[in-house]
Amino acid sequence: MASLTIRNLDDPLKARLRIRAAHHGRSMEEEARHILRAALTEERQPATHLGDAIRRRFAPFGGVEVPDVDREPLRDPPGFDW
């Protein structure tokens, strides 16, 4: 088994970890392992476009058509020269 040392952990964050561990009946070390395990084993969802997310959300209700919008290139930022 590998070990990991975490340095420069903020005191408020360490206190929250201690409280969370106590709430779950675990040591701080076991709670940190649990958090890391949960965070690193969850399936990552691929990034989607907003229109695709809206279509998926409303599909059970008969769907909705969200038209694609053509975008213009970004404008140059304004100059502040006087």
Steps between C-alpha positions, in 0.01 A plus 500: 500500500616847417491789744440869438591803708302820454681811615374856548140396562298798619384475863130556415516224238666262744230579757227427245668169416517412870130582548399308189706198611340507845156526343569186295673317786837490323847625568612807308734282296222257407266788416764650269540159330123476462477849345785428257357161406155650433639791301729291284267208425197698385434492130584820324226628274626644174445871463186576303371806331217687667262425213567125532441514876167681449389245239583212735320667791176550304507176296267316745241778453494480121818692437574854403679641201787730583630663185872533446608863519774628275753690701708793386869516581592686817549871462827665587499635855447876527803720524542738788733738322404864530 
